[in-house]
Amino acid sequence: MIDNLALGLSHGLMMLAAFLLLKRPDLDREPSPHDTPEKPDTKTRPGA
């Protein structure tokens, strides 16, 4: 028999991951071909 705690924990973590992924703001944005690409921030990169 499957342990209910293990089943609940695994499903709860999957629900948490799905919820956090769906709340990301970049899911609602689709870049246009006319948009300029963002420049990487060279100040925060190590070794730059």
mmCIF file of the N, C-alpha and C atoms, coordinates in Angstrom:
data_MODEL
# 
_entry.id   MODEL 
# 
loop_
_atom_site.group_PDB 
_atom_site.id 
_atom_site.type_symbol 
_atom_site.label_atom_id 
_atom_site.label_alt_id 
_atom_site.label_comp_id 
_atom_site.label_asym_id 
_atom_site.label_entity_id 
_atom_site.label_seq_id 
_atom_site.pdbx_PDB_ins_code 
_atom_site.Cartn_x 
_atom_site.Cartn_y 
_atom_site.Cartn_z 
_atom_site.occupancy 
_atom_site.B_iso_or_equiv 
_atom_site.pdbx_formal_charge 
_atom_site.auth_seq_id 
_atom_site.auth_comp_id 
_atom_site.auth_asym_id 
_atom_site.auth_atom_id 
_atom_site.pdbx_PDB_model_num 
ATOM 1   N N  . MET A 1 1  ? 0.848  -1.182 0.000   1.00 0.00 ? 1  MET A N  1 
ATOM 2   C CA . MET A 1 1  ? 0.000  0.000  0.000   1.00 0.00 ? 1  MET A CA 1 
ATOM 3   C C  . MET A 1 1  ? 0.895  1.247  0.000   1.00 0.00 ? 1  MET A C  1 
ATOM 4   N N  . ILE A 1 2  ? 0.487  2.235  -0.784  1.00 0.00 ? 2  ILE A N  1 
ATOM 5   C CA . ILE A 1 2  ? 1.265  3.464  -0.911  1.00 0.00 ? 2  ILE A CA 1 
ATOM 6   C C  . ILE A 1 2  ? 1.066  4.319  0.340   1.00 0.00 ? 2  ILE A C  1 
ATOM 7   N N  . ASP A 1 3  ? 2.139  4.832  0.860   1.00 0.00 ? 3  ASP A N  1 
ATOM 8   C CA . ASP A 1 3  ? 2.085  5.682  2.045   1.00 0.00 ? 3  ASP A CA 1 
ATOM 9   C C  . ASP A 1 3  ? 1.389  7.000  1.692   1.00 0.00 ? 3  ASP A C  1 
ATOM 10  N N  . ASN A 1 4  ? 0.372  7.357  2.440   1.00 0.00 ? 4  ASN A N  1 
ATOM 11  C CA . ASN A 1 4  ? -0.401 8.573  2.155   1.00 0.00 ? 4  ASN A CA 1 
ATOM 12  C C  . ASN A 1 4  ? 0.432  9.836  2.332   1.00 0.00 ? 4  ASN A C  1 
ATOM 13  N N  . LEU A 1 5  ? 1.368  9.822  3.263   1.00 0.00 ? 5  LEU A N  1 
ATOM 14  C CA . LEU A 1 5  ? 2.219  10.996 3.461   1.00 0.00 ? 5  LEU A CA 1 
ATOM 15  C C  . LEU A 1 5  ? 3.099  11.237 2.237   1.00 0.00 ? 5  LEU A C  1 
ATOM 16  N N  . ALA A 1 6  ? 3.695  10.184 1.713   1.00 0.00 ? 6  ALA A N  1 
ATOM 17  C CA . ALA A 1 6  ? 4.547  10.332 0.536   1.00 0.00 ? 6  ALA A CA 1 
ATOM 18  C C  . ALA A 1 6  ? 3.732  10.780 -0.671  1.00 0.00 ? 6  ALA A C  1 
ATOM 19  N N  . LEU A 1 7  ? 2.545  10.239 -0.814  1.00 0.00 ? 7  LEU A N  1 
ATOM 20  C CA . LEU A 1 7  ? 1.686  10.619 -1.930  1.00 0.00 ? 7  LEU A CA 1 
ATOM 21  C C  . LEU A 1 7  ? 1.243  12.080 -1.799  1.00 0.00 ? 7  LEU A C  1 
ATOM 22  N N  . GLY A 1 8  ? 0.846  12.475 -0.609  1.00 0.00 ? 8  GLY A N  1 
ATOM 23  C CA . GLY A 1 8  ? 0.419  13.857 -0.394  1.00 0.00 ? 8  GLY A CA 1 
ATOM 24  C C  . GLY A 1 8  ? 1.559  14.843 -0.552  1.00 0.00 ? 8  GLY A C  1 
ATOM 25  N N  . LEU A 1 9  ? 2.734  14.486 -0.049  1.00 0.00 ? 9  LEU A N  1 
ATOM 26  C CA . LEU A 1 9  ? 3.888  15.371 -0.155  1.00 0.00 ? 9  LEU A CA 1 
ATOM 27  C C  . LEU A 1 9  ? 4.302  15.570 -1.611  1.00 0.00 ? 9  LEU A C  1 
ATOM 28  N N  . SER A 1 10 ? 4.370  14.496 -2.372  1.00 0.00 ? 10 SER A N  1 
ATOM 29  C CA . SER A 1 10 ? 4.787  14.617 -3.766  1.00 0.00 ? 10 SER A CA 1 
ATOM 30  C C  . SER A 1 10 ? 3.780  15.426 -4.582  1.00 0.00 ? 10 SER A C  1 
ATOM 31  N N  . HIS A 1 11 ? 2.493  15.181 -4.372  1.00 0.00 ? 11 HIS A N  1 
ATOM 32  C CA . HIS A 1 11 ? 1.485  15.939 -5.105  1.00 0.00 ? 11 HIS A CA 1 
ATOM 33  C C  . HIS A 1 11 ? 1.437  17.395 -4.648  1.00 0.00 ? 11 HIS A C  1 
ATOM 34  N N  . GLY A 1 12 ? 1.654  17.628 -3.372  1.00 0.00 ? 12 GLY A N  1 
ATOM 35  C CA . GLY A 1 12 ? 1.686  18.995 -2.881  1.00 0.00 ? 12 GLY A CA 1 
ATOM 36  C C  . GLY A 1 12 ? 2.845  19.789 -3.463  1.00 0.00 ? 12 GLY A C  1 
ATOM 37  N N  . LEU A 1 13 ? 4.000  19.160 -3.571  1.00 0.00 ? 13 LEU A N  1 
ATOM 38  C CA . LEU A 1 13 ? 5.156  19.845 -4.160  1.00 0.00 ? 13 LEU A CA 1 
ATOM 39  C C  . LEU A 1 13 ? 4.951  20.110 -5.645  1.00 0.00 ? 13 LEU A C  1 
ATOM 40  N N  . MET A 1 14 ? 4.311  19.173 -6.345  1.00 0.00 ? 14 MET A N  1 
ATOM 41  C CA . MET A 1 14 ? 4.020  19.406 -7.764  1.00 0.00 ? 14 MET A CA 1 
ATOM 42  C C  . MET A 1 14 ? 3.018  20.537 -7.939  1.00 0.00 ? 14 MET A C  1 
ATOM 43  N N  . MET A 1 15 ? 2.023  20.622 -7.057  1.00 0.00 ? 15 MET A N  1 
ATOM 44  C CA . MET A 1 15 ? 1.064  21.725 -7.128  1.00 0.00 ? 15 MET A CA 1 
ATOM 45  C C  . MET A 1 15 ? 1.735  23.056 -6.828  1.00 0.00 ? 15 MET A C  1 
ATOM 46  N N  . LEU A 1 16 ? 2.656  23.078 -5.864  1.00 0.00 ? 16 LEU A N  1 
ATOM 47  C CA . LEU A 1 16 ? 3.391  24.300 -5.548  1.00 0.00 ? 16 LEU A CA 1 
ATOM 48  C C  . LEU A 1 16 ? 4.241  24.745 -6.736  1.00 0.00 ? 16 LEU A C  1 
ATOM 49  N N  . ALA A 1 17 ? 4.927  23.799 -7.372  1.00 0.00 ? 17 ALA A N  1 
ATOM 50  C CA . ALA A 1 17 ? 5.755  24.134 -8.531  1.00 0.00 ? 17 ALA A CA 1 
ATOM 51  C C  . ALA A 1 17 ? 4.904  24.663 -9.680  1.00 0.00 ? 17 ALA A C  1 
ATOM 52  N N  . ALA A 1 18 ? 3.762  24.043 -9.943  1.00 0.00 ? 18 ALA A N  1 
ATOM 53  C CA . ALA A 1 18 ? 2.885  24.511 -11.016 1.00 0.00 ? 18 ALA A CA 1 
ATOM 54  C C  . ALA A 1 18 ? 2.341  25.897 -10.701 1.00 0.00 ? 18 ALA A C  1 
ATOM 55  N N  . PHE A 1 19 ? 1.963  26.134 -9.458  1.00 0.00 ? 19 PHE A N  1 
ATOM 56  C CA . PHE A 1 19 ? 1.450  27.443 -9.060  1.00 0.00 ? 19 PHE A CA 1 
ATOM 57  C C  . PHE A 1 19 ? 2.515  28.524 -9.241  1.00 0.00 ? 19 PHE A C  1 
ATOM 58  N N  . LEU A 1 20 ? 3.741  28.250 -8.823  1.00 0.00 ? 20 LEU A N  1 
ATOM 59  C CA . LEU A 1 20 ? 4.812  29.241 -8.955  1.00 0.00 ? 20 LEU A CA 1 
ATOM 60  C C  . LEU A 1 20 ? 5.162  29.492 -10.416 1.00 0.00 ? 20 LEU A C  1 
ATOM 61  N N  . LEU A 1 21 ? 5.114  28.454 -11.237 1.00 0.00 ? 21 LEU A N  1 
ATOM 62  C CA . LEU A 1 21 ? 5.399  28.639 -12.663 1.00 0.00 ? 21 LEU A CA 1 
ATOM 63  C C  . LEU A 1 21 ? 4.310  29.451 -13.353 1.00 0.00 ? 21 LEU A C  1 
ATOM 64  N N  . LEU A 1 22 ? 3.066  29.235 -12.976 1.00 0.00 ? 22 LEU A N  1 
ATOM 65  C CA . LEU A 1 22 ? 1.967  29.957 -13.611 1.00 0.00 ? 22 LEU A CA 1 
ATOM 66  C C  . LEU A 1 22 ? 1.900  31.415 -13.175 1.00 0.00 ? 22 LEU A C  1 
ATOM 67  N N  . LYS A 1 23 ? 2.495  31.766 -12.051 1.00 0.00 ? 23 LYS A N  1 
ATOM 68  C CA . LYS A 1 23 ? 2.480  33.150 -11.581 1.00 0.00 ? 23 LYS A CA 1 
ATOM 69  C C  . LYS A 1 23 ? 3.617  33.988 -12.152 1.00 0.00 ? 23 LYS A C  1 
ATOM 70  N N  . ARG A 1 24 ? 4.480  33.395 -12.958 1.00 0.00 ? 24 ARG A N  1 
ATOM 71  C CA . ARG A 1 24 ? 5.598  34.153 -13.534 1.00 0.00 ? 24 ARG A CA 1 
ATOM 72  C C  . ARG A 1 24 ? 5.081  35.205 -14.500 1.00 0.00 ? 24 ARG A C  1 
ATOM 73  N N  . PRO A 1 25 ? 5.573  36.438 -14.411 1.00 0.00 ? 25 PRO A N  1 
ATOM 74  C CA . PRO A 1 25 ? 5.063  37.493 -15.294 1.00 0.00 ? 25 PRO A CA 1 
ATOM 75  C C  . PRO A 1 25 ? 5.509  37.336 -16.746 1.00 0.00 ? 25 PRO A C  1 
ATOM 76  N N  . ASP A 1 26 ? 6.605  36.641 -17.000 1.00 0.00 ? 26 ASP A N  1 
ATOM 77  C CA . ASP A 1 26 ? 7.071  36.529 -18.377 1.00 0.00 ? 26 ASP A CA 1 
ATOM 78  C C  . ASP A 1 26 ? 6.261  35.523 -19.190 1.00 0.00 ? 26 ASP A C  1 
ATOM 79  N N  . LEU A 1 27 ? 5.310  34.824 -18.582 1.00 0.00 ? 27 LEU A N  1 
ATOM 80  C CA . LEU A 1 27 ? 4.458  33.922 -19.343 1.00 0.00 ? 27 LEU A CA 1 
ATOM 81  C C  . LEU A 1 27 ? 3.436  34.687 -20.167 1.00 0.00 ? 27 LEU A C  1 
ATOM 82  N N  . ASP A 1 28 ? 3.092  35.897 -19.760 1.00 0.00 ? 28 ASP A N  1 
ATOM 83  C CA . ASP A 1 28 ? 2.097  36.681 -20.476 1.00 0.00 ? 28 ASP A CA 1 
ATOM 84  C C  . ASP A 1 28 ? 2.709  37.559 -21.559 1.00 0.00 ? 28 ASP A C  1 
ATOM 85  N N  . ARG A 1 29 ? 4.001  37.553 -21.692 1.00 0.00 ? 29 ARG A N  1 
ATOM 86  C CA . ARG A 1 29 ? 4.692  38.416 -22.652 1.00 0.00 ? 29 ARG A CA 1 
ATOM 87  C C  . ARG A 1 29 ? 5.260  37.583 -23.790 1.00 0.00 ? 29 ARG A C  1 
ATOM 88  N N  . GLU A 1 30 ? 5.027  38.044 -24.997 1.00 0.00 ? 30 GLU A N  1 
ATOM 89  C CA . GLU A 1 30 ? 5.649  37.414 -26.148 1.00 0.00 ? 30 GLU A CA 1 
ATOM 90  C C  . GLU A 1 30 ? 6.420  38.502 -26.880 1.00 0.00 ? 30 GLU A C  1 
ATOM 91  N N  . PRO A 1 31 ? 7.739  38.368 -26.977 1.00 0.00 ? 31 PRO A N  1 
ATOM 92  C CA . PRO A 1 31 ? 8.523  39.441 -27.596 1.00 0.00 ? 31 PRO A CA 1 
ATOM 93  C C  . PRO A 1 31 ? 8.220  39.559 -29.090 1.00 0.00 ? 31 PRO A C  1 
ATOM 94  N N  . SER A 1 32 ? 8.162  40.781 -29.539 1.00 0.00 ? 32 SER A N  1 
ATOM 95  C CA . SER A 1 32 ? 7.936  41.072 -30.945 1.00 0.00 ? 32 SER A CA 1 
ATOM 96  C C  . SER A 1 32 ? 9.274  41.021 -31.680 1.00 0.00 ? 32 SER A C  1 
ATOM 97  N N  . PRO A 1 33 ? 9.263  40.692 -32.966 1.00 0.00 ? 33 PRO A N  1 
ATOM 98  C CA . PRO A 1 33 ? 10.529 40.713 -33.725 1.00 0.00 ? 33 PRO A CA 1 
ATOM 99  C C  . PRO A 1 33 ? 11.131 42.116 -33.814 1.00 0.00 ? 33 PRO A C  1 
ATOM 100 N N  . HIS A 1 34 ? 10.322 43.142 -33.575 1.00 0.00 ? 34 HIS A N  1 
ATOM 101 C CA . HIS A 1 34 ? 10.803 44.520 -33.656 1.00 0.00 ? 34 HIS A CA 1 
ATOM 102 C C  . HIS A 1 34 ? 11.360 45.022 -32.338 1.00 0.00 ? 34 HIS A C  1 
ATOM 103 N N  . ASP A 1 35 ? 11.234 44.239 -31.267 1.00 0.00 ? 35 ASP A N  1 
ATOM 104 C CA . ASP A 1 35 ? 11.782 44.633 -29.970 1.00 0.00 ? 35 ASP A CA 1 
ATOM 105 C C  . ASP A 1 35 ? 13.304 44.541 -30.007 1.00 0.00 ? 35 ASP A C  1 
ATOM 106 N N  . THR A 1 36 ? 13.942 45.463 -29.292 1.00 0.00 ? 36 THR A N  1 
ATOM 107 C CA . THR A 1 36 ? 15.398 45.400 -29.197 1.00 0.00 ? 36 THR A CA 1 
ATOM 108 C C  . THR A 1 36 ? 15.781 44.420 -28.091 1.00 0.00 ? 36 THR A C  1 
ATOM 109 N N  . PRO A 1 37 ? 16.810 43.618 -28.306 1.00 0.00 ? 37 PRO A N  1 
ATOM 110 C CA . PRO A 1 37 ? 17.221 42.678 -27.249 1.00 0.00 ? 37 PRO A CA 1 
ATOM 111 C C  . PRO A 1 37 ? 17.803 43.430 -26.071 1.00 0.00 ? 37 PRO A C  1 
ATOM 112 N N  . GLU A 1 38 ? 17.558 42.888 -24.887 1.00 0.00 ? 38 GLU A N  1 
ATOM 113 C CA . GLU A 1 38 ? 18.091 43.508 -23.680 1.00 0.00 ? 38 GLU A CA 1 
ATOM 114 C C  . GLU A 1 38 ? 19.584 43.239 -23.574 1.00 0.00 ? 38 GLU A C  1 
ATOM 115 N N  . LYS A 1 39 ? 20.330 44.245 -23.174 1.00 0.00 ? 39 LYS A N  1 
ATOM 116 C CA . LYS A 1 39 ? 21.770 44.084 -23.006 1.00 0.00 ? 39 LYS A CA 1 
ATOM 117 C C  . LYS A 1 39 ? 22.041 43.399 -21.668 1.00 0.00 ? 39 LYS A C  1 
ATOM 118 N N  . PRO A 1 40 ? 22.943 42.435 -21.634 1.00 0.00 ? 40 PRO A N  1 
ATOM 119 C CA . PRO A 1 40 ? 23.263 41.813 -20.345 1.00 0.00 ? 40 PRO A CA 1 
ATOM 120 C C  . PRO A 1 40 ? 23.966 42.804 -19.429 1.00 0.00 ? 40 PRO A C  1 
ATOM 121 N N  . ASP A 1 41 ? 23.689 42.687 -18.158 1.00 0.00 ? 41 ASP A N  1 
ATOM 122 C CA . ASP A 1 41 ? 24.290 43.567 -17.161 1.00 0.00 ? 41 ASP A CA 1 
ATOM 123 C C  . ASP A 1 41 ? 25.698 43.073 -16.862 1.00 0.00 ? 41 ASP A C  1 
ATOM 124 N N  . THR A 1 42 ? 26.695 43.812 -17.315 1.00 0.00 ? 42 THR A N  1 
ATOM 125 C CA . THR A 1 42 ? 28.077 43.364 -17.144 1.00 0.00 ? 42 THR A CA 1 
ATOM 126 C C  . THR A 1 42 ? 28.601 43.634 -15.734 1.00 0.00 ? 42 THR A C  1 
ATOM 127 N N  . LYS A 1 43 ? 27.905 44.453 -14.956 1.00 0.00 ? 43 LYS A N  1 
ATOM 128 C CA . LYS A 1 43 ? 28.378 44.779 -13.623 1.00 0.00 ? 43 LYS A CA 1 
ATOM 129 C C  . LYS A 1 43 ? 28.182 43.619 -12.646 1.00 0.00 ? 43 LYS A C  1 
ATOM 130 N N  . THR A 1 44 ? 27.178 42.778 -12.890 1.00 0.00 ? 44 THR A N  1 
ATOM 131 C CA . THR A 1 44 ? 26.890 41.708 -11.948 1.00 0.00 ? 44 THR A CA 1 
ATOM 132 C C  . THR A 1 44 ? 27.520 40.384 -12.359 1.00 0.00 ? 44 THR A C  1 
ATOM 133 N N  . ARG A 1 45 ? 28.072 40.303 -13.564 1.00 0.00 ? 45 ARG A N  1 
ATOM 134 C CA . ARG A 1 45 ? 28.684 39.051 -14.006 1.00 0.00 ? 45 ARG A CA 1 
ATOM 135 C C  . ARG A 1 45 ? 30.049 38.877 -13.364 1.00 0.00 ? 45 ARG A C  1 
ATOM 136 N N  . PRO A 1 46 ? 30.337 37.714 -12.848 1.00 0.00 ? 46 PRO A N  1 
ATOM 137 C CA . PRO A 1 46 ? 31.665 37.502 -12.252 1.00 0.00 ? 46 PRO A CA 1 
ATOM 138 C C  . PRO A 1 46 ? 32.748 37.470 -13.330 1.00 0.00 ? 46 PRO A C  1 
ATOM 139 N N  . GLY A 1 47 ? 33.855 38.067 -13.041 1.00 0.00 ? 47 GLY A N  1 
ATOM 140 C CA . GLY A 1 47 ? 34.980 38.059 -13.958 1.00 0.00 ? 47 GLY A CA 1 
ATOM 141 C C  . GLY A 1 47 ? 34.895 39.116 -15.037 1.00 0.00 ? 47 GLY A C  1 
ATOM 142 N N  . ALA A 1 48 ? 33.895 39.987 -14.999 1.00 0.00 ? 48 ALA A N  1 
ATOM 143 C CA . ALA A 1 48 ? 33.766 41.006 -16.026 1.00 0.00 ? 48 ALA A CA 1 
ATOM 144 C C  . ALA A 1 48 ? 34.360 42.316 -15.549 1.00 0.00 ? 48 ALA A C  1 
# 
